Amino acid sequence: MMKKLTITVDDEVYKGLHARIGRGNISRFLNDMARPHVVADDIEAGYTAMAADESVNRKHLNGLNKA
């Protein structure tokens, strides 16, 4: 379910959103940007995905082994 939200942004931010994101896409863009910071399930899913990524784990382990 979507909820309507009114926000206030600087004039530069407003112009930048319209120029880069486009008039009909700003709500989705802001929603996608905020979601990982405020929805616990997405944060947990992100950590789970990082833990499952063996290349990232190897990279960090190699860095620890060199120390």
Predicted model as a PDB file, atoms N, CA, C, CB and O in Angstrom, pLDDT in the B-factor column:
MODEL        1                                                                  
ATOM      1  N   MET A   1       0.840  -1.169   0.000  1.00 88.00           N  
ATOM      2  CA  MET A   1       0.000   0.000   0.000  1.00 88.00           C  
ATOM      3  C   MET A   1       0.890   1.239   0.000  1.00 88.00           C  
ATOM      4  CB  MET A   1      -0.959  -0.006   1.213  1.00 88.00           C  
ATOM      5  O   MET A   1       1.858   1.305   0.758  1.00 88.00           O  
ATOM      6  N   MET A   2       0.584   2.191  -0.816  1.00 87.00           N  
ATOM      7  CA  MET A   2       1.337   3.434  -0.898  1.00 87.00           C  
ATOM      8  C   MET A   2       0.630   4.502  -0.069  1.00 87.00           C  
ATOM      9  CB  MET A   2       1.497   3.892  -2.373  1.00 87.00           C  
ATOM     10  O   MET A   2      -0.598   4.518   0.027  1.00 87.00           O  
ATOM     11  N   LYS A   3       1.416   5.389   0.524  1.00 91.00           N  
ATOM     12  CA  LYS A   3       0.897   6.526   1.282  1.00 91.00           C  
ATOM     13  C   LYS A   3       1.446   7.799   0.662  1.00 91.00           C  
ATOM     14  CB  LYS A   3       1.277   6.428   2.796  1.00 91.00           C  
ATOM     15  O   LYS A   3       2.588   7.826   0.203  1.00 91.00           O  
ATOM     16  N   LYS A   4       0.650   8.840   0.646  1.00 93.00           N  
ATOM     17  CA  LYS A   4       1.084  10.127   0.123  1.00 93.00           C  
ATOM     18  C   LYS A   4       1.849  10.862   1.209  1.00 93.00           C  
ATOM     19  CB  LYS A   4      -0.121  10.969  -0.374  1.00 93.00           C  
ATOM     20  O   LYS A   4       1.437  10.870   2.370  1.00 93.00           O  
ATOM     21  N   LEU A   5       2.971  11.484   0.830  1.00 92.00           N  
ATOM     22  CA  LEU A   5       3.819  12.204   1.765  1.00 92.00           C  
ATOM     23  C   LEU A   5       4.232  13.516   1.121  1.00 92.00           C  
ATOM     24  CB  LEU A   5       5.061  11.361   2.170  1.00 92.00           C  
ATOM     25  O   LEU A   5       4.668  13.538  -0.030  1.00 92.00           O  
ATOM     26  N   THR A   6       4.098  14.594   1.851  1.00 95.00           N  
ATOM     27  CA  THR A   6       4.551  15.889   1.361  1.00 95.00           C  
ATOM     28  C   THR A   6       5.864  16.211   2.047  1.00 95.00           C  
ATOM     29  CB  THR A   6       3.489  17.006   1.616  1.00 95.00           C  
ATOM     30  O   THR A   6       5.952  16.185   3.274  1.00 95.00           O  
ATOM     31  N   ILE A   7       6.893  16.517   1.251  1.00 94.00           N  
ATOM     32  CA  ILE A   7       8.204  16.852   1.810  1.00 94.00           C  
ATOM     33  C   ILE A   7       8.655  18.206   1.254  1.00 94.00           C  
ATOM     34  CB  ILE A   7       9.254  15.739   1.483  1.00 94.00           C  
ATOM     35  O   ILE A   7       8.143  18.681   0.240  1.00 94.00           O  
ATOM     36  N   THR A   8       9.610  18.803   1.932  1.00 96.00           N  
ATOM     37  CA  THR A   8      10.194  20.063   1.495  1.00 96.00           C  
ATOM     38  C   THR A   8      11.668  19.817   1.210  1.00 96.00           C  
ATOM     39  CB  THR A   8      10.000  21.191   2.567  1.00 96.00           C  
ATOM     40  O   THR A   8      12.386  19.258   2.039  1.00 96.00           O  
ATOM     41  N   VAL A   9      12.112  20.239   0.032  1.00 95.00           N  
ATOM     42  CA  VAL A   9      13.515  20.083  -0.355  1.00 95.00           C  
ATOM     43  C   VAL A   9      14.041  21.418  -0.868  1.00 95.00           C  
ATOM     44  CB  VAL A   9      13.680  18.972  -1.437  1.00 95.00           C  
ATOM     45  O   VAL A   9      13.268  22.296  -1.250  1.00 95.00           O  
ATOM     46  N   ASP A  10      15.367  21.561  -0.871  1.00 96.00           N  
ATOM     47  CA  ASP A  10      15.994  22.757  -1.432  1.00 96.00           C  
ATOM     48  C   ASP A  10      15.646  22.882  -2.906  1.00 96.00           C  
ATOM     49  CB  ASP A  10      17.524  22.716  -1.241  1.00 96.00           C  
ATOM     50  O   ASP A  10      15.361  21.889  -3.576  1.00 96.00           O  
ATOM     51  N   ASP A  11      15.673  24.092  -3.395  1.00 97.00           N  
ATOM     52  CA  ASP A  11      15.374  24.357  -4.796  1.00 97.00           C  
ATOM     53  C   ASP A  11      16.313  23.578  -5.722  1.00 97.00           C  
ATOM     54  CB  ASP A  11      15.476  25.857  -5.081  1.00 97.00           C  
ATOM     55  O   ASP A  11      15.885  23.057  -6.752  1.00 97.00           O  
ATOM     56  N   GLU A  12      17.594  23.501  -5.351  1.00 96.00           N  
ATOM     57  CA  GLU A  12      18.564  22.763  -6.175  1.00 96.00           C  
ATOM     58  C   GLU A  12      18.223  21.278  -6.233  1.00 96.00           C  
ATOM     59  CB  GLU A  12      19.989  22.950  -5.625  1.00 96.00           C  
ATOM     60  O   GLU A  12      18.337  20.653  -7.287  1.00 96.00           O  
ATOM     61  N   VAL A  13      17.807  20.719  -5.110  1.00 95.00           N  
ATOM     62  CA  VAL A  13      17.432  19.308  -5.064  1.00 95.00           C  
ATOM     63  C   VAL A  13      16.202  19.076  -5.935  1.00 95.00           C  
ATOM     64  CB  VAL A  13      17.163  18.855  -3.607  1.00 95.00           C  
ATOM     65  O   VAL A  13      16.141  18.102  -6.686  1.00 95.00           O  
ATOM     66  N   TYR A  14      15.241  19.956  -5.833  1.00 95.00           N  
ATOM     67  CA  TYR A  14      14.019  19.853  -6.633  1.00 95.00           C  
ATOM     68  C   TYR A  14      14.347  19.872  -8.125  1.00 95.00           C  
ATOM     69  CB  TYR A  14      13.050  20.999  -6.288  1.00 95.00           C  
ATOM     70  O   TYR A  14      13.871  19.026  -8.881  1.00 95.00           O  
ATOM     71  N   LYS A  15      15.156  20.832  -8.540  1.00 96.00           N  
ATOM     72  CA  LYS A  15      15.537  20.930  -9.949  1.00 96.00           C  
ATOM     73  C   LYS A  15      16.328  19.703 -10.394  1.00 96.00           C  
ATOM     74  CB  LYS A  15      16.359  22.200 -10.191  1.00 96.00           C  
ATOM     75  O   LYS A  15      16.122  19.187 -11.492  1.00 96.00           O  
ATOM     76  N   GLY A  16      17.232  19.244  -9.533  1.00 95.00           N  
ATOM     77  CA  GLY A  16      18.030  18.061  -9.857  1.00 95.00           C  
ATOM     78  C   GLY A  16      17.180  16.809  -9.996  1.00 95.00           C  
ATOM     79  O   GLY A  16      17.413  16.004 -10.897  1.00 95.00           O  
ATOM     80  N   LEU A  17      16.208  16.634  -9.127  1.00 95.00           N  
ATOM     81  CA  LEU A  17      15.311  15.482  -9.221  1.00 95.00           C  
ATOM     82  C   LEU A  17      14.544  15.505 -10.546  1.00 95.00           C  
ATOM     83  CB  LEU A  17      14.326  15.468  -8.031  1.00 95.00           C  
ATOM     84  O   LEU A  17      14.417  14.478 -11.212  1.00 95.00           O  
ATOM     85  N   HIS A  18      14.046  16.653 -10.912  1.00 95.00           N  
ATOM     86  CA  HIS A  18      13.309  16.752 -12.171  1.00 95.00           C  
ATOM     87  C   HIS A  18      14.222  16.526 -13.368  1.00 95.00           C  
ATOM     88  CB  HIS A  18      12.632  18.116 -12.283  1.00 95.00           C  
ATOM     89  O   HIS A  18      13.827  15.873 -14.334  1.00 95.00           O  
ATOM     90  N   ALA A  19      15.440  17.059 -13.312  1.00 95.00           N  
ATOM     91  CA  ALA A  19      16.362  16.939 -14.439  1.00 95.00           C  
ATOM     92  C   ALA A  19      16.906  15.518 -14.597  1.00 95.00           C  
ATOM     93  CB  ALA A  19      17.514  17.911 -14.269  1.00 95.00           C  
ATOM     94  O   ALA A  19      16.983  15.001 -15.712  1.00 95.00           O  
ATOM     95  N   ARG A  20      17.280  14.893 -13.487  1.00 94.00           N  
ATOM     96  CA  ARG A  20      17.938  13.575 -13.559  1.00 94.00           C  
ATOM     97  C   ARG A  20      16.987  12.398 -13.470  1.00 94.00           C  
ATOM     98  CB  ARG A  20      18.945  13.457 -12.466  1.00 94.00           C  
ATOM     99  O   ARG A  20      17.182  11.393 -14.153  1.00 94.00           O  
ATOM    100  N   ILE A  21      15.975  12.504 -12.651  1.00 93.00           N  
ATOM    101  CA  ILE A  21      15.084  11.375 -12.393  1.00 93.00           C  
ATOM    102  C   ILE A  21      13.857  11.431 -13.281  1.00 93.00           C  
ATOM    103  CB  ILE A  21      14.666  11.349 -10.930  1.00 93.00           C  
ATOM    104  O   ILE A  21      13.376  10.400 -13.750  1.00 93.00           O  
ATOM    105  N   GLY A  22      13.352  12.621 -13.511  1.00 93.00           N  
ATOM    106  CA  GLY A  22      12.161  12.775 -14.337  1.00 93.00           C  
ATOM    107  C   GLY A  22      10.916  12.930 -13.491  1.00 93.00           C  
ATOM    108  O   GLY A  22      10.800  12.360 -12.406  1.00 93.00           O  
ATOM    109  N   ARG A  23      10.009  13.695 -14.002  1.00 91.00           N  
ATOM    110  CA  ARG A  23       8.817  14.082 -13.258  1.00 91.00           C  
ATOM    111  C   ARG A  23       7.999  12.899 -12.741  1.00 91.00           C  
ATOM    112  CB  ARG A  23       7.953  14.936 -14.121  1.00 91.00           C  
ATOM    113  O   ARG A  23       7.541  12.945 -11.600  1.00 91.00           O  
ATOM    114  N   GLY A  24       7.802  11.872 -13.509  1.00 92.00           N  
ATOM    115  CA  GLY A  24       6.958  10.767 -13.088  1.00 92.00           C  
ATOM    116  C   GLY A  24       7.656   9.696 -12.277  1.00 92.00           C  
ATOM    117  O   GLY A  24       7.028   8.708 -11.896  1.00 92.00           O  
ATOM    118  N   ASN A  25       8.956   9.869 -11.999  1.00 94.00           N  
ATOM    119  CA  ASN A  25       9.727   8.812 -11.342  1.00 94.00           C  
ATOM    120  C   ASN A  25      10.286   9.196  -9.981  1.00 94.00           C  
ATOM    121  CB  ASN A  25      10.848   8.401 -12.223  1.00 94.00           C  
ATOM    122  O   ASN A  25      10.961   8.386  -9.344  1.00 94.00           O  
ATOM    123  N   ILE A  26      10.022  10.405  -9.525  1.00 95.00           N  
ATOM    124  CA  ILE A  26      10.635  10.900  -8.290  1.00 95.00           C  
ATOM    125  C   ILE A  26      10.166  10.110  -7.075  1.00 95.00           C  
ATOM    126  CB  ILE A  26      10.319  12.381  -8.099  1.00 95.00           C  
ATOM    127  O   ILE A  26      10.987   9.768  -6.224  1.00 95.00           O  
ATOM    128  N   SER A  27       8.891   9.812  -6.965  1.00 94.00           N  
ATOM    129  CA  SER A  27       8.392   9.067  -5.801  1.00 94.00           C  
ATOM    130  C   SER A  27       9.056   7.706  -5.695  1.00 94.00           C  
ATOM    131  CB  SER A  27       6.871   8.898  -5.881  1.00 94.00           C  
ATOM    132  O   SER A  27       9.496   7.313  -4.615  1.00 94.00           O  
ATOM    133  N   ARG A  28       9.132   6.978  -6.815  1.00 92.00           N  
ATOM    134  CA  ARG A  28       9.757   5.659  -6.793  1.00 92.00           C  
ATOM    135  C   ARG A  28      11.242   5.767  -6.442  1.00 92.00           C  
ATOM    136  CB  ARG A  28       9.579   4.960  -8.150  1.00 92.00           C  
ATOM    137  O   ARG A  28      11.761   4.948  -5.684  1.00 92.00           O  
ATOM    138  N   PHE A  29      11.925   6.775  -6.990  1.00 93.00           N  
ATOM    139  CA  PHE A  29      13.340   6.980  -6.705  1.00 93.00           C  
ATOM    140  C   PHE A  29      13.566   7.219  -5.212  1.00 93.00           C  
ATOM    141  CB  PHE A  29      13.882   8.162  -7.520  1.00 93.00           C  
ATOM    142  O   PHE A  29      14.423   6.583  -4.598  1.00 93.00           O  
ATOM    143  N   LEU A  30      12.796   8.137  -4.635  1.00 93.00           N  
ATOM    144  CA  LEU A  30      12.956   8.437  -3.206  1.00 93.00           C  
ATOM    145  C   LEU A  30      12.595   7.234  -2.345  1.00 93.00           C  
ATOM    146  CB  LEU A  30      12.091   9.638  -2.810  1.00 93.00           C  
ATOM    147  O   LEU A  30      13.255   6.978  -1.338  1.00 93.00           O  
ATOM    148  N   ASN A  31      11.567   6.500  -2.722  1.00 91.00           N  
ATOM    149  CA  ASN A  31      11.179   5.289  -1.995  1.00 91.00           C  
ATOM    150  C   ASN A  31      12.312   4.264  -2.016  1.00 91.00           C  
ATOM    151  CB  ASN A  31       9.897   4.681  -2.602  1.00 91.00           C  
ATOM    152  O   ASN A  31      12.655   3.684  -0.986  1.00 91.00           O  
ATOM    153  N   ASP A  32      12.885   4.048  -3.196  1.00 89.00           N  
ATOM    154  CA  ASP A  32      13.970   3.077  -3.328  1.00 89.00           C  
ATOM    155  C   ASP A  32      15.221   3.507  -2.564  1.00 89.00           C  
ATOM    156  CB  ASP A  32      14.310   2.873  -4.796  1.00 89.00           C  
ATOM    157  O   ASP A  32      15.940   2.663  -2.029  1.00 89.00           O  
ATOM    158  N   MET A  33      15.483   4.806  -2.510  1.00 88.00           N  
ATOM    159  CA  MET A  33      16.644   5.312  -1.775  1.00 88.00           C  
ATOM    160  C   MET A  33      16.453   5.179  -0.258  1.00 88.00           C  
ATOM    161  CB  MET A  33      16.904   6.779  -2.145  1.00 88.00           C  
ATOM    162  O   MET A  33      17.400   4.869   0.465  1.00 88.00           O  
ATOM    163  N   ALA A  34      15.242   5.412   0.211  1.00 87.00           N  
ATOM    164  CA  ALA A  34      14.984   5.386   1.655  1.00 87.00           C  
ATOM    165  C   ALA A  34      14.817   3.976   2.205  1.00 87.00           C  
ATOM    166  CB  ALA A  34      13.750   6.190   1.969  1.00 87.00           C  
ATOM    167  O   ALA A  34      15.187   3.711   3.349  1.00 87.00           O  
ATOM    168  N   ARG A  35      14.265   3.069   1.403  1.00 84.00           N  
ATOM    169  CA  ARG A  35      13.907   1.734   1.874  1.00 84.00           C  
ATOM    170  C   ARG A  35      15.019   1.013   2.642  1.00 84.00           C  
ATOM    171  CB  ARG A  35      13.503   0.899   0.710  1.00 84.00           C  
ATOM    172  O   ARG A  35      14.754   0.529   3.742  1.00 84.00           O  
ATOM    173  N   PRO A  36      16.237   0.917   2.130  1.00 79.00           N  
ATOM    174  CA  PRO A  36      17.264   0.163   2.862  1.00 79.00           C  
ATOM    175  C   PRO A  36      17.625   0.780   4.219  1.00 79.00           C  
ATOM    176  CB  PRO A  36      18.512   0.060   2.017  1.00 79.00           C  
ATOM    177  O   PRO A  36      18.174   0.104   5.088  1.00 79.00           O  
ATOM    178  N   HIS A  37      17.314   2.058   4.389  1.00 78.00           N  
ATOM    179  CA  HIS A  37      17.668   2.742   5.634  1.00 78.00           C  
ATOM    180  C   HIS A  37      16.579   2.664   6.691  1.00 78.00           C  
ATOM    181  CB  HIS A  37      17.978   4.180   5.351  1.00 78.00           C  
ATOM    182  O   HIS A  37      16.835   2.920   7.868  1.00 78.00           O  
ATOM    183  N   VAL A  38      15.363   2.311   6.279  1.00 81.00           N  
ATOM    184  CA  VAL A  38      14.265   2.380   7.236  1.00 81.00           C  
ATOM    185  C   VAL A  38      13.434   1.106   7.357  1.00 81.00           C  
ATOM    186  CB  VAL A  38      13.376   3.494   6.867  1.00 81.00           C  
ATOM    187  O   VAL A  38      12.607   1.000   8.263  1.00 81.00           O  
ATOM    188  N   VAL A  39      13.633   0.148   6.471  1.00 78.00           N  
ATOM    189  CA  VAL A  39      12.852  -1.085   6.512  1.00 78.00           C  
ATOM    190  C   VAL A  39      13.772  -2.218   6.966  1.00 78.00           C  
ATOM    191  CB  VAL A  39      12.212  -1.402   5.113  1.00 78.00           C  
ATOM    192  O   VAL A  39      14.713  -2.585   6.264  1.00 78.00           O  
ATOM    193  N   ALA A  40      13.490  -2.763   8.142  1.00 74.00           N  
ATOM    194  CA  ALA A  40      14.368  -3.761   8.759  1.00 74.00           C  
ATOM    195  C   ALA A  40      14.558  -4.989   7.866  1.00 74.00           C  
ATOM    196  CB  ALA A  40      13.804  -4.190  10.110  1.00 74.00           C  
ATOM    197  O   ALA A  40      15.663  -5.528   7.798  1.00 74.00           O  
ATOM    198  N   ASP A  41      13.511  -5.439   7.186  1.00 73.00           N  
ATOM    199  CA  ASP A  41      13.631  -6.625   6.338  1.00 73.00           C  
ATOM    200  C   ASP A  41      14.649  -6.412   5.225  1.00 73.00           C  
ATOM    201  CB  ASP A  41      12.275  -6.991   5.739  1.00 73.00           C  
ATOM    202  O   ASP A  41      15.396  -7.331   4.891  1.00 73.00           O  
ATOM    203  N   ASP A  42      14.691  -5.219   4.650  1.00 66.00           N  
ATOM    204  CA  ASP A  42      15.642  -4.935   3.578  1.00 66.00           C  
ATOM    205  C   ASP A  42      17.071  -4.873   4.104  1.00 66.00           C  
ATOM    206  CB  ASP A  42      15.285  -3.625   2.887  1.00 66.00           C  
ATOM    207  O   ASP A  42      18.002  -5.316   3.432  1.00 66.00           O  
ATOM    208  N   ILE A  43      17.244  -4.330   5.294  1.00 68.00           N  
ATOM    209  CA  ILE A  43      18.573  -4.274   5.894  1.00 68.00           C  
ATOM    210  C   ILE A  43      19.077  -5.691   6.136  1.00 68.00           C  
ATOM    211  CB  ILE A  43      18.551  -3.466   7.219  1.00 68.00           C  
ATOM    212  O   ILE A  43      20.218  -6.013   5.804  1.00 68.00           O  
ATOM    213  N   GLU A  44      18.237  -6.528   6.706  1.00 71.00           N  
ATOM    214  CA  GLU A  44      18.614  -7.910   6.984  1.00 71.00           C  
ATOM    215  C   GLU A  44      18.898  -8.669   5.688  1.00 71.00           C  
ATOM    216  CB  GLU A  44      17.507  -8.616   7.780  1.00 71.00           C  
ATOM    217  O   GLU A  44      19.856  -9.439   5.614  1.00 71.00           O  
ATOM    218  N   ALA A  45      18.076  -8.454   4.681  1.00 72.00           N  
ATOM    219  CA  ALA A  45      18.274  -9.116   3.390  1.00 72.00           C  
ATOM    220  C   ALA A  45      19.596  -8.686   2.763  1.00 72.00           C  
ATOM    221  CB  ALA A  45      17.106  -8.802   2.436  1.00 72.00           C  
ATOM    222  O   ALA A  45      20.285  -9.498   2.145  1.00 72.00           O  
ATOM    223  N   GLY A  46      19.947  -7.428   2.917  1.00 71.00           N  
ATOM    224  CA  GLY A  46      21.217  -6.937   2.384  1.00 71.00           C  
ATOM    225  C   GLY A  46      22.404  -7.602   3.058  1.00 71.00           C  
ATOM    226  O   GLY A  46      23.352  -8.004   2.383  1.00 71.00           O  
ATOM    227  N   TYR A  47      22.366  -7.722   4.370  1.00 74.00           N  
ATOM    228  CA  TYR A  47      23.449  -8.391   5.091  1.00 74.00           C  
ATOM    229  C   TYR A  47      23.520  -9.872   4.729  1.00 74.00           C  
ATOM    230  CB  TYR A  47      23.261  -8.228   6.604  1.00 74.00           C  
ATOM    231  O   TYR A  47      24.611 -10.431   4.614  1.00 74.00           O  
ATOM    232  N   THR A  48      22.378 -10.499   4.552  1.00 77.00           N  
ATOM    233  CA  THR A  48      22.349 -11.905   4.152  1.00 77.00           C  
ATOM    234  C   THR A  48      22.969 -12.079   2.775  1.00 77.00           C  
ATOM    235  CB  THR A  48      20.910 -12.442   4.159  1.00 77.00           C  
ATOM    236  O   THR A  48      23.740 -13.013   2.555  1.00 77.00           O  
ATOM    237  N   ALA A  49      22.638 -11.190   1.848  1.00 76.00           N  
ATOM    238  CA  ALA A  49      23.205 -11.264   0.499  1.00 76.00           C  
ATOM    239  C   ALA A  49      24.712 -11.045   0.533  1.00 76.00           C  
ATOM    240  CB  ALA A  49      22.542 -10.229  -0.424  1.00 76.00           C  
ATOM    241  O   ALA A  49      25.451 -11.724  -0.179  1.00 76.00           O  
ATOM    242  N   MET A  50      25.173 -10.107   1.351  1.00 73.00           N  
ATOM    243  CA  MET A  50      26.615  -9.867   1.442  1.00 73.00           C  
ATOM    244  C   MET A  50      27.321 -11.084   2.035  1.00 73.00           C  
ATOM    245  CB  MET A  50      26.905  -8.612   2.295  1.00 73.00           C  
ATOM    246  O   MET A  50      28.399 -11.459   1.575  1.00 73.00           O  
ATOM    247  N   ALA A  51      26.729 -11.695   3.039  1.00 77.00           N  
ATOM    248  CA  ALA A  51      27.338 -12.873   3.661  1.00 77.00           C  
ATOM    249  C   ALA A  51      27.408 -14.035   2.686  1.00 77.00           C  
ATOM    250  CB  ALA A  51      26.556 -13.285   4.905  1.00 77.00           C  
ATOM    251  O   ALA A  51      28.328 -14.851   2.750  1.00 77.00           O  
ATOM    252  N   ALA A  52      26.443 -14.110   1.790  1.00 79.00           N  
ATOM    253  CA  ALA A  52      26.409 -15.200   0.815  1.00 79.00           C  
ATOM    254  C   ALA A  52      27.370 -14.969  -0.343  1.00 79.00           C  
ATOM    255  CB  ALA A  52      25.004 -15.374   0.282  1.00 79.00           C  
ATOM    256  O   ALA A  52      27.685 -15.906  -1.077  1.00 79.00           O  
ATOM    257  N   ASP A  53      27.833 -13.754  -0.515  1.00 76.00           N  
ATOM    258  CA  ASP A  53      28.731 -13.425  -1.633  1.00 76.00           C  
ATOM    259  C   ASP A  53      30.151 -13.840  -1.263  1.00 76.00           C  
ATOM    260  CB  ASP A  53      28.672 -11.896  -1.979  1.00 76.00           C  
ATOM    261  O   ASP A  53      30.846 -13.118  -0.549  1.00 76.00           O  
ATOM    262  N   GLU A  54      30.578 -14.993  -1.746  1.00 73.00           N  
ATOM    263  CA  GLU A  54      31.876 -15.552  -1.368  1.00 73.00           C  
ATOM    264  C   GLU A  54      33.039 -14.689  -1.828  1.00 73.00           C  
ATOM    265  CB  GLU A  54      32.025 -16.940  -1.938  1.00 73.00           C  
ATOM    266  O   GLU A  54      34.072 -14.663  -1.158  1.00 73.00           O  
ATOM    267  N   SER A  55      32.912 -13.979  -2.949  1.00 69.00           N  
ATOM    268  CA  SER A  55      34.009 -13.151  -3.422  1.00 69.00           C  
ATOM    269  C   SER A  55      34.290 -12.015  -2.442  1.00 69.00           C  
ATOM    270  CB  SER A  55      33.695 -12.591  -4.811  1.00 69.00           C  
ATOM    271  O   SER A  55      35.448 -11.662  -2.214  1.00 69.00           O  
ATOM    272  N   VAL A  56      33.240 -11.445  -1.867  1.00 62.00           N  
ATOM    273  CA  VAL A  56      33.425 -10.387  -0.881  1.00 62.00           C  
ATOM    274  C   VAL A  56      34.064 -10.968   0.377  1.00 62.00           C  
ATOM    275  CB  VAL A  56      32.074  -9.703  -0.546  1.00 62.00           C  
ATOM    276  O   VAL A  56      34.972 -10.367   0.950  1.00 62.00           O  
ATOM    277  N   ASN A  57      33.591 -12.133   0.805  1.00 62.00           N  
ATOM    278  CA  ASN A  57      34.151 -12.759   2.001  1.00 62.00           C  
ATOM    279  C   ASN A  57      35.628 -13.093   1.810  1.00 62.00           C  
ATOM    280  CB  ASN A  57      33.369 -14.026   2.353  1.00 62.00           C  
ATOM    281  O   ASN A  57      36.436 -12.858   2.708  1.00 62.00           O  
ATOM    282  N   ARG A  58      35.988 -13.640   0.643  1.00 67.00           N  
ATOM    283  CA  ARG A  58      37.391 -13.961   0.379  1.00 67.00           C  
ATOM    284  C   ARG A  58      38.252 -12.715   0.396  1.00 67.00           C  
ATOM    285  CB  ARG A  58      37.532 -14.672  -0.961  1.00 67.00           C  
ATOM    286  O   ARG A  58      39.355 -12.729   0.942  1.00 67.00           O  
ATOM    287  N   LYS A  59      37.768 -11.650  -0.189  1.00 64.00           N  
ATOM    288  CA  LYS A  59      38.503 -10.392  -0.245  1.00 64.00           C  
ATOM    289  C   LYS A  59      38.799  -9.886   1.167  1.00 64.00           C  
ATOM    290  CB  LYS A  59      37.708  -9.337  -1.039  1.00 64.00           C  
ATOM    291  O   LYS A  59      39.918  -9.462   1.456  1.00 64.00           O  
ATOM    292  N   HIS A  60      37.798  -9.931   2.039  1.00 62.00           N  
ATOM    293  CA  HIS A  60      37.990  -9.460   3.422  1.00 62.00           C  
ATOM    294  C   HIS A  60      38.906 -10.403   4.186  1.00 62.00           C  
ATOM    295  CB  HIS A  60      36.635  -9.335   4.151  1.00 62.00           C  
ATOM    296  O   HIS A  60      39.742  -9.942   4.963  1.00 62.00           O  
ATOM    297  N   LEU A  61      38.776 -11.691   3.991  1.00 65.00           N  
ATOM    298  CA  LEU A  61      39.637 -12.646   4.677  1.00 65.00           C  
ATOM    299  C   LEU A  61      41.079 -12.511   4.222  1.00 65.00           C  
ATOM    300  CB  LEU A  61      39.146 -14.068   4.443  1.00 65.00           C  
ATOM    301  O   LEU A  61      41.999 -12.610   5.034  1.00 65.00           O  
ATOM    302  N   ASN A  62      41.287 -12.284   2.921  1.00 65.00           N  
ATOM    303  CA  ASN A  62      42.648 -12.076   2.433  1.00 65.00           C  
ATOM    304  C   ASN A  62      43.258 -10.831   3.048  1.00 65.00           C  
ATOM    305  CB  ASN A  62      42.663 -11.971   0.909  1.00 65.00           C  
ATOM    306  O   ASN A  62      44.446 -10.823   3.368  1.00 65.00           O  
ATOM    307  N   GLY A  63      42.484  -9.795   3.216  1.00 62.00           N  
ATOM    308  CA  GLY A  63      42.971  -8.565   3.843  1.00 62.00           C  
ATOM    309  C   GLY A  63      43.336  -8.797   5.290  1.00 62.00           C  
ATOM    310  O   GLY A  63      44.308  -8.229   5.787  1.00 62.00           O  
ATOM    311  N   LEU A  64      42.562  -9.632   5.979  1.00 62.00           N  
ATOM    312  CA  LEU A  64      42.857  -9.930   7.393  1.00 62.00           C  
ATOM    313  C   LEU A  64      44.111 -10.781   7.510  1.00 62.00           C  
ATOM    314  CB  LEU A  64      41.665 -10.651   8.062  1.00 62.00           C  
ATOM    315  O   LEU A  64      44.897 -10.608   8.441  1.00 62.00           O  
ATOM    316  N   ASN A  65      44.300 -11.698   6.574  1.00 61.00           N  
ATOM    317  CA  ASN A  65      45.464 -12.582   6.626  1.00 61.00           C  
ATOM    318  C   ASN A  65      46.761 -11.841   6.362  1.00 61.00           C  
ATOM    319  CB  ASN A  65      45.311 -13.703   5.629  1.00 61.00           C  
ATOM    320  O   ASN A  65      47.819 -12.278   6.815  1.00 61.00           O  
ATOM    321  N   LYS A  66      46.705 -10.730   5.639  1.00 60.00           N  
ATOM    322  CA  LYS A  66      47.907  -9.963   5.322  1.00 60.00           C  
ATOM    323  C   LYS A  66      48.323  -9.062   6.480  1.00 60.00           C  
ATOM    324  CB  LYS A  66      47.680  -9.127   4.072  1.00 60.00           C  
ATOM    325  O   LYS A  66      49.461  -8.594   6.528  1.00 60.00           O  
ATOM    326  N   ALA A  67      47.418  -8.822   7.398  1.00 53.00           N  
ATOM    327  CA  ALA A  67      47.699  -7.877   8.504  1.00 53.00           C  
ATOM    328  C   ALA A  67      48.608  -8.482   9.520  1.00 53.00           C  
ATOM    329  CB  ALA A  67      46.417  -7.432   9.183  1.00 53.00           C  
ATOM    330  O   ALA A  67      48.946  -7.834  10.510  1.00 53.00           O  
TER     331      ALA A  67                                                      
ENDMDL                                                                          
END                                                                             
